[in-house]
Structure formats: C-alpha cells, structure tokens
Amino acid sequence: MDISQLLAVMTPEIYQRILTAVETGKWLDGSPLTSQLRDSAMQAVMLYQSRHNIHADHMTVAAGGEIKFKSKAEFKRDFAIDAATTSHNVDTVINNNNNNDIARFEHDQL
C-alpha cells in the first residue's frame, strides 16, 4: 500500500487508535506492539499529521510536513484560552443549576 492509499483509508478514528497505540506501546485490547509495528505505526501517525494536523501541538508534525515546536508563550496563550472556555462553561452550569445542593462526605467515606 502506498502513502496516498494509506492516507485515503485512514479515518480520524483509526488515526486516534494508532496514535494511542504508539503512545502506550499497546493496542486498545492490551496486546503489545512489536518494535517493527510500532515504527510503522509511528510513520503512519506522522504521515497523517503532515496532511491533517492544522492545530499542531508541541513537537508534532504540522500540516504540510513541518515539525511544529510551540514556545512557552504559545502554550500559555493556548492554556489561557482553554481555561477561560472551561471556566465559562462551569459558570454556565452552576448558574443554570437552580438547586443549591452540594454533596458532602465524611473523611472515612472517601
């Protein structure tokens, strides 16, 4: 199978499964990857990222095949945006919750 065929059949779900296998060294069912299979899977991940990774994380292959390294400032900006979004979503849930019940536990119940 050539590169174009591989990328044509690789869906985002397949990519995510292969990425998880490369990161953990195991398939989702727990069976380990051989070193040869891990190398091949890593190449497939990098190829997929080079074509589809528009929002590259630190040290990934960005769209176009470039290796993307984020600076500390870029990470802070990204985390600030994520934190603001999360905080807003939590505030919305809290404000939409009409009851004031709270779960309370004794220390020995945890």
Biotite code that builds the C-alpha atoms (Angstrom):
import biotite.structure as struc

atoms = struc.array([
    struc.Atom([0.000, 0.000, 0.000], chain_id="A", res_id=1, res_name="MET", atom_name="CA", element="C"),
    struc.Atom([1.440, 3.364, -0.955], chain_id="A", res_id=2, res_name="ASP", atom_name="CA", element="C"),
    struc.Atom([1.198, 6.585, 1.065], chain_id="A", res_id=3, res_name="ILE", atom_name="CA", element="C"),
    struc.Atom([-1.779, 8.041, -0.784], chain_id="A", res_id=4, res_name="SER", atom_name="CA", element="C"),
    struc.Atom([-3.775, 4.819, -0.333], chain_id="A", res_id=5, res_name="GLN", atom_name="CA", element="C"),
    struc.Atom([-2.887, 4.692, 3.361], chain_id="A", res_id=6, res_name="LEU", atom_name="CA", element="C"),
    struc.Atom([-3.991, 8.268, 3.938], chain_id="A", res_id=7, res_name="LEU", atom_name="CA", element="C"),
    struc.Atom([-7.161, 7.768, 1.891], chain_id="A", res_id=8, res_name="ALA", atom_name="CA", element="C"),
    struc.Atom([-8.385, 4.945, 4.142], chain_id="A", res_id=9, res_name="VAL", atom_name="CA", element="C"),
    struc.Atom([-7.179, 6.371, 7.476], chain_id="A", res_id=10, res_name="MET", atom_name="CA", element="C"),
    struc.Atom([-10.118, 7.991, 9.246], chain_id="A", res_id=11, res_name="THR", atom_name="CA", element="C"),
    struc.Atom([-9.696, 10.252, 12.304], chain_id="A", res_id=12, res_name="PRO", atom_name="CA", element="C"),
    struc.Atom([-10.849, 7.325, 14.476], chain_id="A", res_id=13, res_name="GLU", atom_name="CA", element="C"),
    struc.Atom([-8.227, 4.993, 13.017], chain_id="A", res_id=14, res_name="ILE", atom_name="CA", element="C"),
    struc.Atom([-5.584, 7.696, 13.428], chain_id="A", res_id=15, res_name="TYR", atom_name="CA", element="C"),
    struc.Atom([-6.524, 8.145, 17.094], chain_id="A", res_id=16, res_name="GLN", atom_name="CA", element="C"),
    struc.Atom([-6.313, 4.397, 17.750], chain_id="A", res_id=17, res_name="ARG", atom_name="CA", element="C"),
    struc.Atom([-2.904, 4.166, 16.091], chain_id="A", res_id=18, res_name="ILE", atom_name="CA", element="C"),
    struc.Atom([-1.710, 7.273, 17.954], chain_id="A", res_id=19, res_name="LEU", atom_name="CA", element="C"),
    struc.Atom([-2.798, 5.789, 21.287], chain_id="A", res_id=20, res_name="THR", atom_name="CA", element="C"),
    struc.Atom([-1.040, 2.532, 20.426], chain_id="A", res_id=21, res_name="ALA", atom_name="CA", element="C"),
    struc.Atom([2.174, 4.385, 19.585], chain_id="A", res_id=22, res_name="VAL", atom_name="CA", element="C"),
    struc.Atom([1.986, 6.437, 22.791], chain_id="A", res_id=23, res_name="GLU", atom_name="CA", element="C"),
    struc.Atom([1.269, 3.482, 25.087], chain_id="A", res_id=24, res_name="THR", atom_name="CA", element="C"),
    struc.Atom([3.009, 0.679, 23.205], chain_id="A", res_id=25, res_name="GLY", atom_name="CA", element="C"),
    struc.Atom([-0.228, -1.340, 23.297], chain_id="A", res_id=26, res_name="LYS", atom_name="CA", element="C"),
    struc.Atom([-3.363, -1.709, 21.226], chain_id="A", res_id=27, res_name="TRP", atom_name="CA", element="C"),
    struc.Atom([-6.696, -0.903, 22.859], chain_id="A", res_id=28, res_name="LEU", atom_name="CA", element="C"),
    struc.Atom([-7.179, -4.595, 23.691], chain_id="A", res_id=29, res_name="ASP", atom_name="CA", element="C"),
    struc.Atom([-3.900, -4.554, 25.664], chain_id="A", res_id=30, res_name="GLY", atom_name="CA", element="C"),
    struc.Atom([-1.775, -6.554, 23.232], chain_id="A", res_id=31, res_name="SER", atom_name="CA", element="C"),
    struc.Atom([1.721, -5.077, 22.864], chain_id="A", res_id=32, res_name="PRO", atom_name="CA", element="C"),
    struc.Atom([3.158, -3.601, 19.667], chain_id="A", res_id=33, res_name="LEU", atom_name="CA", element="C"),
    struc.Atom([6.351, -5.133, 18.367], chain_id="A", res_id=34, res_name="THR", atom_name="CA", element="C"),
    struc.Atom([9.149, -2.651, 17.750], chain_id="A", res_id=35, res_name="SER", atom_name="CA", element="C"),
    struc.Atom([8.730, -3.062, 13.995], chain_id="A", res_id=36, res_name="GLN", atom_name="CA", element="C"),
    struc.Atom([4.975, -2.489, 14.183], chain_id="A", res_id=37, res_name="LEU", atom_name="CA", element="C"),
    struc.Atom([5.474, 0.498, 16.492], chain_id="A", res_id=38, res_name="ARG", atom_name="CA", element="C"),
    struc.Atom([7.891, 2.050, 13.979], chain_id="A", res_id=39, res_name="ASP", atom_name="CA", element="C"),
    struc.Atom([5.412, 1.536, 11.133], chain_id="A", res_id=40, res_name="SER", atom_name="CA", element="C"),
    struc.Atom([2.549, 2.914, 13.214], chain_id="A", res_id=41, res_name="ALA", atom_name="CA", element="C"),
    struc.Atom([4.635, 5.957, 14.156], chain_id="A", res_id=42, res_name="MET", atom_name="CA", element="C"),
    struc.Atom([5.350, 6.629, 10.487], chain_id="A", res_id=43, res_name="GLN", atom_name="CA", element="C"),
    struc.Atom([1.623, 6.366, 9.707], chain_id="A", res_id=44, res_name="ALA", atom_name="CA", element="C"),
    struc.Atom([0.838, 8.836, 12.515], chain_id="A", res_id=45, res_name="VAL", atom_name="CA", element="C"),
    struc.Atom([3.420, 11.292, 11.221], chain_id="A", res_id=46, res_name="MET", atom_name="CA", element="C"),
    struc.Atom([2.104, 10.984, 7.657], chain_id="A", res_id=47, res_name="LEU", atom_name="CA", element="C"),
    struc.Atom([-1.465, 11.580, 8.820], chain_id="A", res_id=48, res_name="TYR", atom_name="CA", element="C"),
    struc.Atom([-0.386, 14.575, 10.893], chain_id="A", res_id=49, res_name="GLN", atom_name="CA", element="C"),
    struc.Atom([1.529, 16.031, 7.949], chain_id="A", res_id=50, res_name="SER", atom_name="CA", element="C"),
    struc.Atom([-1.686, 16.115, 5.922], chain_id="A", res_id=51, res_name="ARG", atom_name="CA", element="C"),
    struc.Atom([-4.349, 16.852, 8.521], chain_id="A", res_id=52, res_name="HIS", atom_name="CA", element="C"),
    struc.Atom([-2.797, 18.419, 11.614], chain_id="A", res_id=53, res_name="ASN", atom_name="CA", element="C"),
    struc.Atom([-3.889, 22.062, 11.321], chain_id="A", res_id=54, res_name="ILE", atom_name="CA", element="C"),
    struc.Atom([-3.663, 22.780, 15.086], chain_id="A", res_id=55, res_name="HIS", atom_name="CA", element="C"),
    struc.Atom([-0.334, 21.156, 15.859], chain_id="A", res_id=56, res_name="ALA", atom_name="CA", element="C"),
    struc.Atom([0.609, 20.574, 19.492], chain_id="A", res_id=57, res_name="ASP", atom_name="CA", element="C"),
    struc.Atom([4.133, 20.981, 20.785], chain_id="A", res_id=58, res_name="HIS", atom_name="CA", element="C"),
    struc.Atom([6.566, 18.717, 18.927], chain_id="A", res_id=59, res_name="MET", atom_name="CA", element="C"),
    struc.Atom([4.181, 17.233, 16.380], chain_id="A", res_id=60, res_name="THR", atom_name="CA", element="C"),
    struc.Atom([4.151, 17.180, 12.618], chain_id="A", res_id=61, res_name="VAL", atom_name="CA", element="C"),
    struc.Atom([2.025, 20.084, 11.406], chain_id="A", res_id=62, res_name="ALA", atom_name="CA", element="C"),
    struc.Atom([0.043, 20.195, 8.178], chain_id="A", res_id=63, res_name="ALA", atom_name="CA", element="C"),
    struc.Atom([2.498, 20.493, 5.309], chain_id="A", res_id=64, res_name="GLY", atom_name="CA", element="C"),
    struc.Atom([5.030, 18.181, 6.947], chain_id="A", res_id=65, res_name="GLY", atom_name="CA", element="C"),
    struc.Atom([6.758, 20.723, 9.197], chain_id="A", res_id=66, res_name="GLU", atom_name="CA", element="C"),
    struc.Atom([7.757, 19.708, 12.695], chain_id="A", res_id=67, res_name="ILE", atom_name="CA", element="C"),
    struc.Atom([5.962, 22.148, 14.989], chain_id="A", res_id=68, res_name="LYS", atom_name="CA", element="C"),
    struc.Atom([7.511, 23.322, 18.238], chain_id="A", res_id=69, res_name="PHE", atom_name="CA", element="C"),
    struc.Atom([5.428, 25.634, 20.386], chain_id="A", res_id=70, res_name="LYS", atom_name="CA", element="C"),
    struc.Atom([7.096, 28.244, 22.516], chain_id="A", res_id=71, res_name="SER", atom_name="CA", element="C"),
    struc.Atom([6.337, 28.731, 26.184], chain_id="A", res_id=72, res_name="LYS", atom_name="CA", element="C"),
    struc.Atom([4.334, 31.856, 25.305], chain_id="A", res_id=73, res_name="ALA", atom_name="CA", element="C"),
    struc.Atom([2.230, 29.915, 22.779], chain_id="A", res_id=74, res_name="GLU", atom_name="CA", element="C"),
    struc.Atom([1.468, 27.247, 25.393], chain_id="A", res_id=75, res_name="PHE", atom_name="CA", element="C"),
    struc.Atom([0.470, 29.884, 27.952], chain_id="A", res_id=76, res_name="LYS", atom_name="CA", element="C"),
    struc.Atom([-1.812, 31.565, 25.418], chain_id="A", res_id=77, res_name="ARG", atom_name="CA", element="C"),
    struc.Atom([-3.418, 28.234, 24.433], chain_id="A", res_id=78, res_name="ASP", atom_name="CA", element="C"),
    struc.Atom([-3.916, 27.213, 28.074], chain_id="A", res_id=79, res_name="PHE", atom_name="CA", element="C"),
    struc.Atom([-5.356, 30.640, 28.927], chain_id="A", res_id=80, res_name="ALA", atom_name="CA", element="C"),
    struc.Atom([-7.904, 30.263, 26.132], chain_id="A", res_id=81, res_name="ILE", atom_name="CA", element="C"),
    struc.Atom([-8.754, 26.703, 27.254], chain_id="A", res_id=82, res_name="ASP", atom_name="CA", element="C"),
    struc.Atom([-9.030, 27.790, 30.899], chain_id="A", res_id=83, res_name="ALA", atom_name="CA", element="C"),
    struc.Atom([-11.285, 30.725, 30.020], chain_id="A", res_id=84, res_name="ALA", atom_name="CA", element="C"),
    struc.Atom([-13.558, 28.459, 27.964], chain_id="A", res_id=85, res_name="THR", atom_name="CA", element="C"),
    struc.Atom([-13.689, 25.837, 30.715], chain_id="A", res_id=86, res_name="THR", atom_name="CA", element="C"),
    struc.Atom([-14.329, 28.451, 33.398], chain_id="A", res_id=87, res_name="SER", atom_name="CA", element="C"),
    struc.Atom([-17.147, 29.974, 31.349], chain_id="A", res_id=88, res_name="HIS", atom_name="CA", element="C"),
    struc.Atom([-18.732, 26.545, 30.785], chain_id="A", res_id=89, res_name="ASN", atom_name="CA", element="C"),
    struc.Atom([-18.534, 25.700, 34.511], chain_id="A", res_id=90, res_name="VAL", atom_name="CA", element="C"),
    struc.Atom([-20.045, 29.073, 35.447], chain_id="A", res_id=91, res_name="ASP", atom_name="CA", element="C"),
    struc.Atom([-22.881, 28.466, 32.990], chain_id="A", res_id=92, res_name="THR", atom_name="CA", element="C"),
    struc.Atom([-23.615, 25.056, 34.505], chain_id="A", res_id=93, res_name="VAL", atom_name="CA", element="C"),
    struc.Atom([-23.518, 26.461, 38.038], chain_id="A", res_id=94, res_name="ILE", atom_name="CA", element="C"),
    struc.Atom([-25.733, 29.414, 37.150], chain_id="A", res_id=95, res_name="ASN", atom_name="CA", element="C"),
    struc.Atom([-28.213, 27.148, 35.369], chain_id="A", res_id=96, res_name="ASN", atom_name="CA", element="C"),
    struc.Atom([-28.396, 24.800, 38.350], chain_id="A", res_id=97, res_name="ASN", atom_name="CA", element="C"),
    struc.Atom([-31.410, 26.002, 40.350], chain_id="A", res_id=98, res_name="ASN", atom_name="CA", element="C"),
    struc.Atom([-30.871, 23.846, 43.421], chain_id="A", res_id=99, res_name="ASN", atom_name="CA", element="C"),
    struc.Atom([-28.139, 24.623, 45.899], chain_id="A", res_id=100, res_name="ASN", atom_name="CA", element="C"),
    struc.Atom([-27.480, 21.036, 46.924], chain_id="A", res_id=101, res_name="ASP", atom_name="CA", element="C"),
    struc.Atom([-23.910, 20.005, 47.429], chain_id="A", res_id=102, res_name="ILE", atom_name="CA", element="C"),
    struc.Atom([-22.515, 16.552, 48.003], chain_id="A", res_id=103, res_name="ALA", atom_name="CA", element="C"),
    struc.Atom([-20.942, 16.236, 51.420], chain_id="A", res_id=104, res_name="ARG", atom_name="CA", element="C"),
    struc.Atom([-18.879, 13.312, 52.625], chain_id="A", res_id=105, res_name="PHE", atom_name="CA", element="C"),
    struc.Atom([-17.118, 12.425, 55.816], chain_id="A", res_id=106, res_name="GLU", atom_name="CA", element="C"),
    struc.Atom([-13.400, 11.731, 55.535], chain_id="A", res_id=107, res_name="HIS", atom_name="CA", element="C"),
    struc.Atom([-13.845, 7.988, 56.157], chain_id="A", res_id=108, res_name="ASP", atom_name="CA", element="C"),
    struc.Atom([-16.462, 7.729, 53.393], chain_id="A", res_id=109, res_name="GLN", atom_name="CA", element="C"),
    struc.Atom([-13.980, 8.628, 50.645], chain_id="A", res_id=110, res_name="LEU", atom_name="CA", element="C"),
])
